[in-house]
Amino acid sequence: MSPTRRTVIAAAALMPFAAVVRAAEPDLSALKPLPIPPPIARAEYARRLVAAQSLMKPHGIGAVLIESGTSLAYFTGVRWGRSERPTVALIPAEGEPCIVTPFFEEPSIRELLAVPATVRVWQEDQSPFAVMASFLRDRRLLSRPVAVEETTRFFIADGLARAIGRPLVSANPVVRACRMIKSAPEIALMQAATDVTVAAYRWTHPRIEAGMTGAEIGVLMTAATRRLGGSPEFALVLVGEGSAYPHGTREVQRVAPGQVVLMDCGCTVRGYQSDVSRTFVFGQASKEQRTVWDHMAQGQQLAFRTAQLGTPAGAVDDAVRKLYAQLGYGPDYRLPGLSHRTGHGIGMDGHEPVNLVRGETTPLAVGMCFSDEPGIYLPGKFGVRLEDCFHMTPQGPRWFSKPPSSIDRPV
């Protein structure tokens, strides 16, 4: 970027966010959308339903209730917002699922469906829970428990429980078990989302100027992400002492020489997410900053090496905390050190079960996807978090994004 353009962007840092993007527009125009894999095919949605039903039978579940959200989209293709008017799926142990939705939404729901399904509607003066219960009775599904997906709001689960006269049970053995294992098309979409985020970092990093706030840097990152073909999800940028707190502080910090800049950004591509963090120093890094950065990089690489097939997810977190204690941090969750889990599951949601956290016994299996982000935080000074996601293959873990090699080459 020319010195003139740098000057304009630095000046725009004092203007409304829209001005920051306008100043960067000539550079943004040079970005081209990255290749995007095709959407999830109908055949895969059909396989998901078969997998769910095969899990329901050994757990003695007659049907699963799923409210609008990512799990509804995962099983049926219906992407629908949540409101006071429930739209839900009832997946029976056998046969086609049923979508229950308001009468006036039926045409839109039918357009979105990626699987064969019954659609039952309710009018504004009727109870949606009576309609749900009627389907369960008609299909003779109430001889076994009805399970509810864990993010379903209470009023919906409670309404159906009252309508059928019995409590619901957890659908985790079905829904979690399906969604934790990603297929090749899902992993391809997550890779594409990660590629967009990494490319946006490479564009944004050299355009950071003294005087910018974290929010203003985030505006540039978001604009680049959108131009590259991703749907921006978040662009958290922490500056200086703010980087010592994993999700920031209310205090507005501006970039200055010698300050740490911690960026945590992600996007969505066809419903699948990325999550990548980078930490660097604006100008010259101090000896302490370099040391902490190198220690955190060691922790991230140790977590990756520990994440082998069959290893309990919690063992990854344990290994990192043991190393950090040897390096003088912690111990455990104490500060200065690692105050949060080593990583989280990721897929259609930015945070999904299960986590790389102490006590988690779920064994790692092919298709599972995780973030790897064992940050080190020094309250009152700064923090360092490198975050790259990986997925489990038959040969072990594989990165979605390659971790940076040094504090001097952060992106």
C-alpha positions in Angstrom: 0.0 0.0 0.0 1.3 3.4 -0.9 2.4 5.9 1.9 -0.5 8.2 0.7 -3.0 5.3 1.3 -1.5 4.6 4.7 -1.9 8.2 5.7 -5.5 8.2 4.7 -6.3 5.1 6.6 -4.5 6.4 9.7 -6.5 9.6 9.5 -9.7 7.6 9.0 -9.0 5.9 12.3 -10.4 9.0 14.0 -13.5 9.0 11.9 -16.7 6.8 12.0 -16.2 3.2 11.0 -17.7 3.7 7.5 -14.9 6.2 6.8 -12.3 3.5 7.6 -13.7 1.2 5.0 -14.1 4.0 2.4 -10.4 4.9 2.9 -9.4 1.3 2.3 -11.7 0.7 -0.6 -9.1 0.9 -3.4 -7.1 -1.9 -1.6 -10.3 -3.9 -0.9 -11.2 -3.7 -4.6 -8.1 -5.8 -5.4 -9.3 -8.7 -3.3 -11.1 -11.5 -5.1 -13.5 -14.1 -3.6 -11.8 -17.4 -2.8 -13.1 -20.7 -4.3 -16.0 -22.0 -2.3 -17.0 -25.7 -2.2 -20.6 -26.7 -3.1 -23.3 -26.7 -0.4 -24.2 -29.9 1.5 -25.9 -32.3 -0.8 -29.4 -33.7 -0.2 -27.9 -37.2 -0.1 -25.9 -36.1 3.0 -29.0 -34.8 4.7 -30.6 -38.1 4.2 -27.6 -39.9 5.6 -27.8 -37.7 8.7 -31.3 -38.7 9.4 -30.5 -42.3 9.0 -27.6 -41.9 11.4 -29.8 -40.1 14.0 -32.5 -42.8 13.8 -29.9 -45.6 14.1 -28.7 -44.0 17.4 -32.3 -43.4 18.7 -33.2 -47.1 18.7 -30.4 -48.4 21.1 -31.1 -45.5 23.4 -34.8 -46.3 23.5 -35.8 -42.9 22.1 -39.1 -42.6 20.2 -38.6 -39.1 18.7 -36.3 -36.1 18.9 -37.5 -32.5 19.2 -35.3 -29.9 17.6 -36.1 -26.2 17.6 -35.0 -23.8 14.8 -31.2 -23.3 14.9 -28.1 -25.0 13.6 -29.3 -28.5 14.5 -32.5 -28.0 12.6 -30.5 -26.9 9.6 -28.1 -29.8 10.1 -30.8 -32.4 9.8 -33.4 -30.8 7.5 -31.7 -28.0 5.6 -34.2 -25.5 7.2 -32.4 -22.3 8.3 -34.9 -20.4 10.4 -34.7 -17.8 13.1 -36.1 -18.1 16.6 -39.1 -16.2 17.8 -42.1 -16.5 20.1 -43.7 -18.7 17.3 -42.0 -22.1 17.4 -40.8 -23.8 14.3 -39.5 -27.3 15.2 -38.7 -30.7 13.7 -39.8 -34.0 15.3 -37.5 -36.7 14.1 -39.1 -40.2 14.7 -37.1 -43.3 15.2 -38.6 -44.5 11.9 -40.0 -42.7 8.9 -40.0 -39.1 7.7 -39.6 -36.2 10.1 -42.3 -33.7 10.8 -41.9 -29.9 10.7 -44.3 -28.0 12.9 -44.6 -24.3 11.9 -47.1 -21.5 11.8 -49.6 -21.7 9.0 -48.4 -18.6 7.2 -44.8 -19.9 7.2 -45.5 -23.2 5.5 -44.6 -22.2 1.9 -41.3 -20.8 3.0 -40.5 -23.9 5.1 -41.3 -26.2 2.1 -38.9 -24.2 0.0 -36.0 -24.8 2.4 -36.5 -28.4 3.2 -33.6 -30.6 2.0 -35.3 -33.9 3.1 -38.7 -35.5 2.6 -40.9 -34.4 5.5 -44.4 -34.0 6.7 -45.4 -30.4 7.5 -48.0 -29.7 10.1 -49.2 -26.2 10.8 -50.9 -24.3 13.6 -53.0 -21.1 13.5 -52.3 -18.1 15.6 -55.2 -19.1 18.0 -54.0 -22.7 18.3 -51.4 -24.4 20.4 -48.3 -25.5 18.5 -47.7 -28.1 21.3 -51.0 -29.8 20.6 -50.0 -30.1 17.0 -46.6 -31.7 18.0 -48.3 -34.1 20.4 -50.9 -35.0 17.7 -48.1 -36.1 15.4 -46.4 -38.2 18.1 -49.7 -39.9 18.9 -50.6 -40.5 15.2 -47.2 -42.1 14.6 -47.5 -44.2 17.9 -44.2 -42.7 19.1 -45.1 -42.2 22.8 -44.4 -45.7 23.9 -40.8 -44.6 24.2 -39.3 -41.3 25.6 -39.3 -38.1 23.5 -35.8 -36.4 23.6 -35.1 -32.7 23.2 -32.0 -31.1 21.6 -30.1 -29.2 24.2 -30.4 -25.7 22.9 -34.2 -25.8 22.5 -35.8 -23.1 24.6 -37.5 -24.1 27.8 -41.0 -22.9 26.9 -41.0 -25.2 23.9 -39.7 -28.3 25.7 -42.0 -27.6 28.6 -45.0 -27.0 26.3 -44.5 -30.4 24.6 -43.9 -32.2 27.9 -47.3 -30.8 29.2 -49.0 -31.7 26.0 -47.9 -35.4 26.1 -48.1 -35.6 29.9 -44.5 -36.7 30.6 -41.0 -35.1 30.9 -38.6 -35.1 28.0 -35.1 -36.6 28.0 -31.8 -35.4 26.6 -31.2 -35.9 22.9 -27.4 -35.5 23.4 -26.7 -39.2 22.7 -28.2 -38.6 19.2 -27.6 -35.0 18.2 -24.2 -34.6 19.7 -23.0 -37.9 18.4 -24.0 -37.0 14.9 -22.8 -33.4 14.8 -19.4 -34.1 16.5 -18.2 -36.2 13.5 -17.8 -34.0 10.4 -18.0 -35.4 6.9 -15.6 -34.6 4.1 -18.0 -31.9 2.6 -18.3 -30.3 6.0 -14.5 -30.2 6.5 -14.1 -28.7 3.1 -16.5 -25.9 4.0 -14.6 -25.3 7.2 -11.3 -25.2 5.3 -12.8 -22.7 2.9 -13.9 -20.5 5.9 -10.5 -20.7 7.4 -8.8 -19.8 4.1 -10.9 -16.7 3.9 -10.0 -15.7 7.5 -6.3 -16.2 7.0 -6.4 -14.2 3.7 -8.2 -11.4 5.5 -5.5 -11.4 8.2 -2.8 -11.1 5.6 -4.6 -8.1 4.0 -5.4 -6.4 7.4 -2.1 -6.8 9.2 0.1 -4.4 7.1 -2.7 -1.8 7.2 -2.7 -1.4 11.0 -1.5 2.0 12.0 -0.6 3.8 15.2 -3.7 5.4 16.8 -6.2 2.8 15.6 -8.5 1.2 18.1 -9.3 -2.4 18.2 -12.8 -1.8 16.8 -11.4 0.1 13.8 -9.0 -2.7 13.0 -11.9 -5.1 13.3 -13.8 -3.0 10.7 -11.0 -3.6 8.2 -10.9 -7.3 9.0 -14.6 -7.6 8.5 -14.6 -5.7 5.2 -11.8 -8.0 3.9 -13.6 -11.1 5.0 -16.7 -10.1 3.2 -14.8 -9.2 0.0 -13.1 -12.6 0.1 -16.4 -14.5 0.1 -17.0 -15.1 3.8 -19.9 -14.0 6.0 -18.2 -12.2 9.0 -19.0 -13.7 12.4 -16.7 -11.8 14.7 -13.6 -9.6 14.7 -12.4 -9.1 18.3 -9.2 -7.0 18.4 -7.6 -6.4 21.8 -4.8 -3.8 22.2 -2.2 -3.4 24.9 -3.3 -4.3 28.4 -6.7 -5.3 26.9 -5.0 -8.4 25.4 -4.5 -9.7 29.0 -8.2 -10.3 29.3 -9.4 -13.1 26.9 -12.5 -11.2 25.7 -11.3 -7.7 26.3 -12.1 -4.7 28.5 -14.4 -1.7 28.2 -11.4 0.6 28.2 -10.6 1.8 24.6 -6.9 1.2 23.8 -5.2 2.6 20.7 -2.3 1.0 18.9 1.1 2.4 19.8 4.7 1.2 19.3 5.6 -1.7 21.5 2.0 -2.7 22.3 0.6 -6.2 21.8 -2.3 -6.6 19.3 -4.4 -9.7 19.8 -6.9 -10.5 17.0 -9.6 -13.2 17.3 -11.6 -13.5 14.1 -13.8 -15.9 12.2 -16.4 -16.2 9.4 -19.0 -18.5 8.0 -19.0 -20.2 4.6 -22.2 -22.0 3.7 -23.1 -22.3 7.4 -19.6 -23.6 8.6 -17.3 -21.5 10.7 -13.7 -20.6 11.1 -11.9 -19.3 14.3 -8.3 -18.0 14.1 -6.4 -15.9 16.5 -3.1 -14.0 16.0 -1.0 -12.0 18.4 1.8 -9.7 17.4 3.5 -6.5 18.6 3.2 -3.2 16.8 6.8 -2.2 16.3 9.6 -4.0 18.2 8.7 -6.7 20.7 10.3 -6.7 24.1 12.1 -9.7 25.5 9.2 -10.6 27.8 6.7 -10.4 24.9 8.9 -12.7 22.8 9.3 -15.2 25.7 5.6 -15.4 26.4 4.7 -15.7 22.7 7.2 -18.5 22.3 5.9 -20.3 25.4 2.3 -20.1 24.1 3.4 -21.4 20.7 5.0 -24.4 22.5 1.7 -25.0 24.3 -0.3 -24.9 21.1 2.1 -27.4 19.4 2.0 -29.7 22.4 -1.8 -29.7 22.3 -1.7 -30.6 18.7 0.8 -33.5 19.2 -1.2 -34.8 22.2 -4.5 -34.9 20.2 -4.2 -38.4 18.9 -7.1 -40.8 18.0 -8.5 -42.4 21.2 -7.0 -39.9 23.5 -9.5 -38.4 26.0 -10.2 -34.8 25.0 -9.3 -33.6 28.6 -5.8 -35.1 28.2 -4.9 -32.4 25.7 -5.7 -29.7 28.2 -3.8 -31.6 31.0 -0.7 -31.8 28.9 -0.7 -28.0 28.2 -1.2 -27.1 31.9 1.6 -29.4 32.9 4.0 -27.7 30.5 2.9 -24.2 31.6 3.4 -25.1 35.2 7.0 -26.1 34.4 7.4 -22.8 32.7 6.3 -20.9 35.7 2.6 -20.2 34.9 -0.5 -21.1 36.8 -0.8 -23.7 38.1 -4.2 -24.9 36.9 -6.4 -22.0 35.9 -4.5 -19.4 37.9 -3.0 -16.2 36.5 -0.5 -15.4 35.0 -1.2 -18.4 32.9 -4.0 -20.1 31.0 -7.4 -19.2 32.5 -9.6 -20.9 30.0 -9.9 -24.3 28.3 -7.3 -25.3 25.6 -9.9 -25.6 22.9 -13.5 -26.1 21.9 -15.4 -28.0 19.3 -16.3 -26.2 16.1 -18.5 -26.7 13.0 -21.8 -25.0 12.2 -21.5 -23.2 15.5 -18.3 -21.4 16.6 -18.4 -23.3 19.9 -19.7 -26.9 19.9 -19.3 -30.0 22.1 -17.0 -31.4 23.1 -14.2 -29.2 24.6 -10.5 -29.7 25.2 -10.9 -29.2 28.9 -9.9 -30.9 32.1 -12.1 -33.9 32.9 -13.6 -34.4 29.4 -13.4 -38.1 28.8 -14.7 -38.3 25.2 -12.1 -40.0 23.1 -10.9 -38.2 20.0 -12.2 -39.7 16.8 -11.9 -39.2 13.0 -14.0 -36.2 11.9 -13.9 -34.3 15.2 -12.9 -30.6 14.9 -11.3 -28.4 17.6 -9.7 -25.0 18.2 -6.2 -25.1 19.7 -5.8 -21.9 21.7 -4.0 -22.3 25.1 -3.5 -18.5 25.6 -1.2 -17.1 28.3 -2.4 -13.9 30.1 -0.5 -11.6 32.3 -3.0 -9.2 34.0 -1.9 -5.6 33.9 0.5 -6.3 31.1 -0.6 -8.2 28.0 -1.8 -11.6 26.7 -0.9 -13.9 23.9 -3.3 -16.2 22.1 -2.6 -18.1 19.0 -5.6 -20.0 17.8 -5.7 -22.5 14.9 -8.3 -25.2 14.4 -7.6 -28.8 13.5 -9.6 -31.9 12.5 -9.0 -35.5 13.3 -8.0 -37.8 10.4 -7.1 -41.5 10.3 -3.5 -40.4 10.6 -4.1 -38.0 13.5 -4.7 -34.2 13.8 -4.5 -32.0 10.7 -4.4 -28.2 10.8 -7.1 -26.1 9.1 -4.7 -23.1 9.3 -0.9 -23.3 9.8 0.3 -21.7 13.1 2.7 -18.7 12.7 6.4 -19.4 13.0 7.4 -16.4 15.1 6.2 -13.2 16.7 7.9 -11.4 13.8 5.9 -13.3 11.2 2.4 -13.5 12.8 0.3 -14.0 9.7 
